[in-house]
């Protein structure tokens, strides 16, 4: 072999080795840990955030969708036209979209999905999103006309919720355990109590994601969560449940820590129909008995923004009403005495699994005890919370983070689990829904925030921070959470 031949041969070997190394480094699978396991996988029939975390955009898609920055963009609808009076939306659907079982996605599926969500026997947790829909008409296979009973400035926003995804009549029976959508990933396997696996959809209508497989691992215990990340058994932990450990990850070059905001108003939900909580003086006393900052510091290690109403501080329309319910135990005691409960009273405090609830609940129970309110702590699993608290309304107090985007409208539903019934607020929401002028909408949203704050409907605690931990090479994760989702479509590994 001549020197020139040897050099050429060596060059080829070097290029080959380089390509092999690059391919070896370009991982195409990922393991993402979550604290809560979904009760099932149908986002259109339950309020559990964990469902959307797995399936939103990944398996199921809507006419519109949320992006990581909170913007609403076209989804299965590539475009739409709106009549001048704002009551008729004509959606043009994308051509060539199929469900994971190979059946075509067309206008009939859109009509089926919206009619199902609006039906009298609908199990949709956010059925009110569709209240303004008067009719859904199939114009042709790729065109749907939705007529509203009145203009609704939030309609395109509402259609981006996980509760409004498009499903098919052919596969609806098995949706809870074998979800069939149009998304970039197909359902693979579910090992109950352990993990869910999704696989890349080779027939996806849009851009193919970098990932081939994704495994969602369920780790409820904060100590176990820390151990799993440190051992690199998982690649990402979304909404990491042990904020006290974040400094250790920040100091370790193997990891990255993502701190952002969520739409999660964390509240001390109050049963407004249960005595003595049906007395506004008692609810006001509860609010003044709570030291928000102590809860943020003690339960979340300083991560969280105090709120005084049910609205996200990062929203331009937010009004700071924390002073309306400032920590004042002396005033709380006076209010209780005025309401006839000078010696206090007993109630229940149902706590679902998330750390903010379990840890925050212990602090709140101690604070309430200082003014004579004995709150019996009842730890419940998520399925129990949905059944007894959310559906059964069998509770006094509970702690939960409402992660749905701009969801102040829930206070206009008298049958919602905290059972607030205000004709003034309901009228205000009706006006807001039919208002399209941005400045007027901001004004109305401010009025809405003040009304529920002045009625002390719930104890408003803090805006939940999004605390994520990931290996250093993971790219494309959402830093903020405009909705409860772990969008796999933009995630990749750096080479």
VMD Tcl script that draws the C-alpha trace (Angstrom):
set ca {
  {0.00 0.00 0.00}
  {1.41 3.38 -0.98}
  {1.49 6.31 1.40}
  {-1.17 8.07 -0.66}
  {-3.43 5.00 -0.60}
  {-2.90 4.64 3.14}
  {-3.83 8.27 3.73}
  {-7.02 7.89 1.66}
  {-7.93 4.71 3.51}
  {-7.32 6.38 6.88}
  {-9.40 9.36 5.81}
  {-12.31 7.09 4.92}
  {-12.03 5.33 8.26}
  {-12.01 8.66 10.10}
  {-15.11 9.89 8.28}
  {-16.86 6.60 8.98}
  {-15.93 6.73 12.65}
  {-17.18 10.30 12.87}
  {-20.51 9.39 11.27}
  {-20.85 6.39 13.59}
  {-20.16 8.54 16.63}
  {-22.69 11.15 15.50}
  {-25.35 8.49 14.95}
  {-24.58 6.94 18.32}
  {-24.98 10.28 20.04}
  {-28.21 11.20 18.25}
  {-30.63 9.52 20.65}
  {-34.17 9.05 19.44}
  {-35.87 7.88 22.64}
  {-36.62 9.68 25.90}
  {-37.96 8.89 29.34}
  {-40.00 11.64 30.99}
  {-41.07 11.35 34.61}
  {-44.33 12.74 36.01}
  {-45.61 12.77 39.57}
  {-49.21 11.82 38.72}
  {-50.46 8.94 36.61}
  {-53.52 9.69 34.45}
  {-56.76 7.97 35.53}
  {-57.31 7.21 31.81}
  {-56.34 8.74 28.45}
  {-59.50 10.52 27.28}
  {-58.94 14.28 27.60}
  {-62.57 14.93 26.66}
  {-64.10 13.25 29.72}
  {-62.04 14.14 32.81}
  {-60.46 17.10 34.58}
  {-57.15 15.36 35.35}
  {-54.17 17.45 34.22}
  {-52.06 14.31 33.84}
  {-54.15 13.19 30.84}
  {-53.29 16.28 28.80}
  {-49.67 16.02 29.91}
  {-49.40 12.74 28.00}
  {-51.81 13.09 25.08}
  {-52.09 16.81 24.18}
  {-50.66 17.37 20.68}
  {-48.79 14.06 20.98}
  {-51.80 11.77 20.40}
  {-54.77 14.12 20.03}
  {-55.08 17.41 18.18}
  {-57.76 20.09 17.97}
  {-58.87 22.58 15.36}
  {-56.41 25.01 16.96}
  {-53.56 24.43 19.41}
  {-51.43 26.18 22.01}
  {-47.74 26.76 21.44}
  {-45.15 26.97 24.21}
  {-45.34 30.77 24.25}
  {-49.11 30.69 24.83}
  {-50.07 31.66 21.30}
  {-52.96 29.94 19.53}
  {-52.15 28.63 16.04}
  {-53.89 26.47 13.42}
  {-54.12 22.78 14.23}
  {-56.27 20.38 12.24}
  {-57.91 23.46 10.77}
  {-55.44 25.07 8.40}
  {-57.53 28.25 8.13}
  {-60.91 29.76 8.98}
  {-63.25 32.57 8.07}
  {-65.43 34.49 10.55}
  {-68.55 36.39 9.59}
  {-68.69 40.10 10.35}
  {-71.09 39.58 13.25}
  {-68.72 37.00 14.81}
  {-71.27 34.16 14.96}
  {-70.24 31.86 12.11}
  {-66.82 30.18 11.83}
  {-66.05 28.25 8.66}
  {-63.06 25.97 9.18}
  {-61.00 24.60 6.29}
  {-59.47 21.29 7.41}
  {-56.07 19.97 6.40}
  {-56.16 17.48 3.55}
  {-54.69 14.00 3.91}
  {-54.93 13.72 7.73}
  {-55.60 10.23 9.07}
  {-56.25 8.79 12.49}
  {-53.77 6.27 13.86}
  {-56.04 3.39 12.78}
  {-55.80 4.56 9.16}
  {-59.25 6.10 8.87}
  {-59.50 9.58 7.34}
  {-60.04 12.63 9.55}
  {-62.70 14.81 7.97}
  {-65.56 17.19 8.71}
  {-67.77 14.37 10.00}
  {-65.24 13.73 12.78}
  {-65.24 17.41 13.75}
  {-69.02 17.42 13.92}
  {-69.01 14.18 15.94}
  {-66.45 15.57 18.40}
  {-68.22 18.90 19.01}
  {-71.70 17.34 19.17}
  {-70.38 14.77 21.66}
  {-68.84 17.47 23.84}
  {-72.08 19.51 23.83}
  {-74.46 16.58 24.36}
  {-76.78 16.57 27.36}
  {-75.06 13.47 28.74}
  {-71.56 14.76 27.94}
  {-68.85 13.87 30.46}
  {-66.63 16.70 29.25}
  {-65.15 18.46 32.29}
  {-65.16 21.77 30.40}
  {-68.54 21.46 28.70}
  {-69.06 25.21 29.14}
  {-66.44 25.79 26.42}
  {-69.10 24.78 23.93}
  {-72.08 26.64 25.41}
  {-72.13 29.21 22.61}
  {-72.21 26.58 19.83}
  {-75.67 26.48 18.26}
  {-74.92 24.07 15.42}
  {-72.14 22.26 13.58}
  {-72.64 21.67 9.86}
  {-70.63 19.57 7.41}
  {-70.25 21.65 4.25}
  {-67.98 19.14 2.49}
  {-65.38 16.59 3.68}
  {-62.82 19.32 4.40}
  {-65.11 22.19 5.45}
  {-67.04 22.65 8.71}
  {-69.35 25.52 9.58}
  {-69.83 26.25 13.29}
  {-72.63 28.66 14.16}
  {-72.64 30.35 17.57}
  {-75.74 31.59 19.36}
  {-73.85 34.81 20.07}
  {-70.34 36.14 19.40}
  {-67.62 34.62 21.56}
  {-64.25 36.33 21.58}
  {-62.66 33.23 23.15}
  {-63.92 30.65 20.66}
  {-60.62 29.93 18.84}
  {-58.85 29.96 22.22}
  {-61.42 27.49 23.60}
  {-60.92 25.15 20.64}
  {-57.24 24.83 21.58}
  {-58.03 23.22 24.96}
  {-57.37 19.52 25.40}
  {-61.08 19.10 26.11}
  {-61.81 20.14 22.49}
  {-59.59 17.69 20.59}
  {-60.99 15.85 17.58}
  {-61.86 12.19 18.06}
  {-63.45 9.57 15.78}
  {-66.68 7.64 16.23}
  {-64.94 4.47 14.99}
  {-62.52 4.39 17.94}
  {-64.36 6.25 20.68}
  {-65.33 3.15 22.66}
  {-61.74 2.33 23.56}
  {-60.45 5.88 23.96}
  {-59.69 5.64 27.67}
  {-57.21 2.77 27.36}
  {-56.37 2.72 23.64}
  {-56.50 6.34 22.43}
  {-56.59 6.85 18.65}
  {-55.86 10.37 17.48}
  {-54.21 12.22 14.61}
  {-51.06 13.35 16.42}
  {-47.36 12.81 15.76}
  {-47.25 9.89 18.21}
  {-49.31 6.74 18.54}
  {-50.23 4.95 21.75}
  {-47.89 2.07 22.46}
  {-48.31 0.49 25.88}
  {-49.53 1.25 29.38}
  {-48.10 -0.61 32.36}
  {-50.53 0.49 35.07}
  {-48.75 2.08 38.01}
  {-45.49 2.38 36.12}
  {-45.36 3.91 32.63}
  {-46.95 4.77 29.27}
  {-45.05 4.45 25.99}
  {-45.74 6.40 22.78}
  {-44.26 5.72 19.34}
  {-43.60 8.04 16.42}
  {-46.43 8.09 13.87}
  {-44.86 7.40 10.44}
  {-48.03 8.64 8.69}
  {-48.25 11.97 10.50}
  {-49.55 14.81 8.33}
  {-47.02 17.33 9.66}
  {-43.27 17.38 10.23}
  {-41.87 14.17 11.67}
  {-40.60 14.59 15.26}
  {-37.01 13.76 16.13}
  {-38.05 11.24 18.77}
  {-39.00 7.68 17.83}
  {-40.29 6.65 21.24}
  {-41.19 8.38 24.48}
  {-41.85 6.76 27.83}
  {-43.77 8.58 30.57}
  {-42.67 7.22 33.93}
  {-44.77 7.82 37.06}
  {-42.89 8.64 40.27}
  {-45.08 10.11 42.99}
  {-42.63 10.35 45.89}
  {-40.38 13.46 45.89}
  {-37.45 11.55 47.41}
  {-37.71 8.87 44.74}
  {-37.96 11.61 42.10}
  {-34.64 13.08 43.24}
  {-32.98 9.66 43.31}
  {-34.24 8.75 39.82}
  {-32.90 11.96 38.28}
  {-29.56 11.77 40.05}
  {-29.11 8.17 38.92}
  {-30.03 9.29 35.37}
  {-32.77 6.65 35.24}
  {-35.00 9.27 33.63}
  {-34.10 12.00 31.15}
  {-36.63 14.64 32.16}
  {-38.80 15.26 35.20}
  {-41.66 17.56 34.30}
  {-42.95 19.62 37.23}
  {-40.27 18.32 39.57}
  {-41.92 17.74 42.97}
  {-38.96 18.49 45.26}
  {-37.99 22.15 44.77}
  {-35.57 21.93 47.70}
  {-33.29 19.81 45.51}
  {-33.11 22.18 42.55}
  {-29.84 23.87 43.69}
  {-28.09 20.48 43.52}
  {-29.19 20.00 39.92}
  {-28.20 23.56 39.02}
  {-24.69 22.87 40.30}
  {-24.38 19.60 38.37}
  {-23.28 19.97 34.69}
  {-25.15 16.78 33.80}
  {-28.46 18.60 34.20}
  {-30.40 21.71 33.29}
  {-33.11 23.30 35.45}
  {-36.03 25.03 33.74}
  {-37.94 27.53 35.86}
  {-40.98 29.10 34.23}
  {-44.61 29.92 34.87}
  {-47.81 27.94 34.51}
  {-51.48 28.78 34.21}
  {-51.92 27.08 37.57}
  {-53.75 29.23 40.10}
  {-53.16 27.29 43.31}
  {-56.11 27.86 45.62}
  {-57.65 26.77 48.89}
  {-60.91 25.71 47.25}
  {-63.89 26.29 49.48}
  {-67.30 24.61 49.37}
  {-69.48 27.72 49.16}
  {-72.67 25.73 49.88}
  {-71.47 23.97 53.02}
  {-72.11 25.70 56.39}
  {-70.39 27.62 57.82}
  {-68.39 28.20 54.62}
  {-71.51 29.57 52.96}
  {-71.06 32.70 55.12}
  {-68.89 35.31 53.41}
  {-67.53 36.42 56.79}
  {-66.21 32.91 57.43}
  {-64.61 32.74 53.98}
  {-63.06 36.17 54.57}
  {-61.71 34.92 57.89}
  {-60.13 31.96 56.11}
  {-58.43 34.31 53.66}
  {-56.97 36.51 56.41}
  {-55.81 33.47 58.41}
  {-53.51 32.37 55.60}
  {-49.92 33.55 55.23}
  {-49.27 33.03 51.52}
  {-45.54 33.68 51.66}
  {-45.09 31.14 54.45}
  {-46.81 28.55 52.24}
  {-44.67 29.44 49.22}
  {-41.50 29.30 51.30}
  {-42.42 26.18 53.26}
  {-44.04 24.07 50.56}
  {-42.37 25.38 47.40}
  {-39.03 26.68 48.77}
  {-39.76 30.15 47.46}
  {-40.97 29.17 43.98}
  {-44.36 30.73 43.30}
  {-46.02 34.13 42.90}
  {-48.64 35.26 45.47}
  {-52.10 35.85 43.99}
  {-55.22 37.49 45.36}
  {-57.69 36.28 42.75}
  {-58.08 33.54 40.15}
  {-55.91 35.01 37.40}
  {-52.34 34.53 36.22}
  {-49.93 37.39 37.15}
  {-48.20 37.12 33.77}
  {-51.46 37.96 31.96}
  {-51.56 41.65 30.95}
  {-55.09 41.93 32.37}
  {-54.02 40.76 35.86}
  {-55.01 42.94 38.84}
  {-52.96 42.59 42.04}
  {-55.56 42.02 44.77}
  {-53.35 40.32 47.34}
  {-53.93 43.21 49.74}
  {-57.62 42.34 49.79}
  {-56.83 39.19 51.76}
  {-53.60 40.10 53.54}
  {-52.43 37.87 56.38}
  {-54.15 39.19 59.51}
  {-55.04 36.50 62.10}
  {-56.48 39.09 64.50}
  {-58.95 40.25 61.84}
  {-59.72 36.62 61.02}
  {-60.64 35.94 64.64}
  {-62.87 39.03 64.73}
  {-64.67 37.97 61.57}
  {-65.27 34.49 62.97}
  {-66.69 35.95 66.19}
  {-68.95 38.26 64.18}
  {-70.22 35.24 62.24}
  {-71.00 33.39 65.47}
  {-67.91 31.17 65.57}
  {-65.84 32.79 68.28}
  {-64.65 29.33 69.31}
  {-63.93 28.34 65.74}
  {-65.34 25.32 63.91}
  {-64.32 22.03 62.33}
  {-64.07 21.20 58.64}
  {-62.23 18.86 56.29}
  {-59.17 19.54 54.15}
  {-58.86 17.07 51.26}
  {-55.33 16.93 49.85}
  {-54.53 15.31 46.47}
  {-51.01 13.91 45.84}
  {-49.06 16.88 44.38}
  {-46.39 18.28 46.68}
  {-47.89 21.77 46.65}
  {-51.10 20.30 48.09}
  {-49.70 17.84 50.64}
  {-46.95 20.14 51.90}
  {-49.02 23.30 51.62}
  {-51.96 21.63 53.36}
  {-49.94 20.90 56.48}
  {-48.93 24.58 56.70}
  {-52.45 25.86 56.07}
  {-53.97 23.51 58.66}
  {-51.55 24.91 61.25}
  {-52.36 28.50 60.26}
  {-56.10 27.89 60.48}
  {-55.70 26.27 63.88}
  {-54.23 29.52 65.20}
  {-57.61 31.22 64.71}
  {-59.66 28.28 66.00}
  {-60.46 26.47 62.74}
  {-59.72 22.77 62.98}
  {-59.17 21.36 59.50}
  {-59.05 17.57 59.42}
  {-56.50 16.56 56.81}
  {-57.68 13.79 54.48}
  {-55.06 12.64 51.97}
  {-56.67 11.31 48.80}
  {-55.38 9.90 45.55}
  {-56.19 11.78 42.36}
  {-59.01 9.43 41.30}
  {-60.58 9.79 44.75}
  {-60.31 13.57 44.56}
  {-62.07 13.62 41.19}
  {-64.85 11.38 42.47}
  {-65.48 12.78 45.95}
  {-64.46 16.43 45.64}
  {-64.78 17.44 41.99}
  {-67.84 15.34 41.15}
  {-69.36 14.59 44.57}
  {-68.72 18.03 46.15}
  {-68.24 16.17 49.44}
  {-65.62 18.39 51.07}
  {-65.12 21.50 53.13}
  {-61.71 22.68 51.89}
  {-59.20 21.33 49.40}
  {-56.03 22.52 47.70}
  {-55.62 22.27 43.96}
  {-53.88 24.10 41.15}
  {-56.19 25.02 38.27}
  {-53.87 24.67 35.30}
  {-56.37 25.42 32.53}
  {-55.55 28.64 30.64}
  {-57.44 31.81 31.59}
  {-60.23 29.84 33.26}
  {-61.88 32.50 35.43}
  {-65.10 31.58 33.61}
  {-65.51 28.53 35.86}
  {-66.87 30.91 38.51}
  {-69.94 31.42 36.31}
  {-70.94 27.77 36.79}
  {-73.11 27.32 39.93}
  {-72.72 23.54 39.75}
  {-68.90 23.67 39.60}
  {-67.34 21.89 42.53}
  {-66.84 24.94 44.79}
  {-70.49 25.92 44.08}
  {-70.24 29.70 43.78}
  {-73.52 31.12 42.51}
  {-73.44 34.81 41.61}
  {-75.85 36.24 39.04}
  {-73.64 39.33 38.84}
  {-70.60 37.28 37.90}
  {-72.58 35.16 35.45}
  {-73.84 38.32 33.70}
  {-70.30 39.70 33.62}
  {-69.02 36.55 31.91}
  {-71.83 36.70 29.34}
  {-70.79 40.25 28.50}
  {-67.11 39.27 28.31}
  {-67.85 36.36 25.96}
  {-69.59 38.64 23.48}
  {-66.98 41.42 23.68}
  {-64.20 41.54 21.10}
  {-62.62 44.95 21.77}
  {-59.28 44.25 23.56}
  {-59.43 47.26 25.90}
  {-63.00 46.53 26.91}
  {-62.16 42.86 27.51}
  {-59.27 43.90 29.78}
  {-61.63 46.12 31.76}
  {-64.21 43.35 32.13}
  {-61.57 40.82 33.21}
  {-60.45 43.26 35.89}
  {-64.02 43.55 37.15}
  {-64.33 39.78 37.22}
  {-61.16 39.42 39.28}
  {-62.36 41.99 41.80}
  {-65.80 40.41 42.14}
  {-64.58 36.95 43.12}
  {-61.88 38.44 45.35}
  {-64.45 40.57 47.19}
  {-66.75 37.56 47.56}
  {-63.84 35.55 48.99}
  {-64.98 32.57 46.95}
  {-61.72 30.70 47.57}
  {-58.45 31.24 49.35}
  {-56.10 32.46 46.61}
  {-52.57 31.25 47.35}
  {-50.00 31.42 44.55}
  {-49.35 30.92 40.86}
  {-47.67 27.57 40.46}
  {-44.17 27.76 39.02}
  {-43.09 25.28 36.36}
  {-40.04 23.54 37.75}
  {-38.44 21.08 35.36}
  {-35.20 19.12 35.50}
  {-33.65 17.52 32.42}
  {-30.39 16.07 31.23}
  {-28.17 18.70 29.64}
  {-28.59 17.35 26.11}
  {-32.38 17.60 25.92}
  {-33.70 20.41 23.71}
  {-37.15 21.77 22.90}
  {-38.85 21.47 26.27}
  {-41.48 24.06 27.16}
  {-40.11 26.41 29.81}
  {-43.56 27.80 30.56}
  {-46.84 25.90 30.55}
  {-49.66 27.75 28.78}
  {-51.61 24.51 29.13}
  {-50.98 21.18 30.82}
  {-48.88 19.48 28.16}
  {-45.55 17.83 27.52}
  {-45.24 18.52 23.81}
  {-42.96 15.85 22.36}
  {-43.06 17.20 18.82}
  {-40.23 19.73 19.33}
  {-38.02 17.68 21.67}
  {-34.66 16.37 20.50}
  {-31.18 15.53 21.76}
  {-28.19 17.73 21.01}
  {-25.32 15.97 19.28}
}
mol new
graphics top color blue
foreach p $ca { graphics top sphere $p radius 0.5 }
foreach p [lrange $ca 0 end-1] q [lrange $ca 1 end] { graphics top cylinder $p $q radius 0.2 }
display resetview
